[in-house]
Amino acid sequence: KVRENPILKFFVVAVTCYGMATFEGPLLATKTLNKIGHFTDWVIGHVHIGALGWNGFMDFGMIYYLVPIMWRTKLWSVKLA
């Protein structure tokens, strides 16, 4: 069902990004990993996967859900979605 529904695809990726950011947060808070990764792109990637991945994909999933309801139409192409 996830392969056929573009809305579910966005939500699955959003929840995956949220899970990754939630898992990385406590890891980066430990002293040993903080010493290793503090001045690397890992911290920047962690913030971006949380902010852009979770929020962005969730927003687009909601847009893909709401726009057809609001304008009473179907998506022009499910394959392009």
C-alpha positions in Angstrom: 0.0 0.0 0.0 2.9 2.4 0.7 4.2 2.0 -2.9 0.9 3.0 -4.4 0.0 5.9 -2.1 2.2 9.0 -2.4 0.8 10.5 0.9 1.9 7.4 2.8 5.3 7.6 1.2 5.8 11.1 2.5 4.7 10.1 6.0 6.9 7.0 6.1 10.0 9.0 5.1 9.0 11.7 7.7 8.7 9.2 10.5 12.0 7.6 9.4 13.7 11.0 9.5 12.2 11.6 12.9 13.4 8.3 14.2 16.9 8.9 12.9 17.1 12.3 14.5 15.6 11.0 17.8 18.2 8.2 17.8 21.1 10.4 17.0 20.3 13.0 19.6 21.1 11.0 22.7 24.2 9.5 20.9 25.5 13.0 20.2 24.9 13.9 23.8 27.3 11.4 25.2 30.8 12.7 26.0 32.7 10.3 23.9 30.7 10.8 20.7 30.5 14.5 21.3 34.3 14.7 21.3 34.5 12.8 18.1 31.6 14.4 16.2 31.3 17.9 17.6 33.1 19.8 14.8 32.0 17.6 12.0 29.1 17.7 9.6 27.3 15.0 11.6 25.8 17.6 13.9 24.7 19.7 11.0 23.2 16.6 9.3 21.4 15.7 12.5 19.8 19.1 12.7 18.8 19.1 9.1 17.4 15.5 9.1 15.3 16.5 12.0 14.1 19.9 10.7 13.9 19.4 7.0 13.3 15.6 6.9 10.7 15.4 9.6 8.9 18.7 9.1 9.4 19.0 5.3 8.1 15.5 4.4 5.3 15.7 6.9 4.3 19.1 5.4 4.3 17.8 1.9 2.4 14.7 2.9 -0.3 16.9 4.4 -0.4 19.2 1.3 -0.8 16.1 -0.9 -3.7 15.1 1.3 -5.4 18.4 1.7 -5.1 20.0 -1.8 -7.3 17.3 -3.6 -9.9 17.6 -0.8 -9.9 21.4 -0.8 -10.2 21.7 -4.6 -12.3 18.5 -5.0 -10.0 17.1 -7.6 -7.6 14.2 -8.0 -3.8 14.3 -8.3 -2.9 15.0 -11.9 -0.4 12.1 -11.9 0.2 9.6 -9.0 3.4 8.5 -10.6 4.9 12.0 -10.5 3.8 12.5 -6.9 
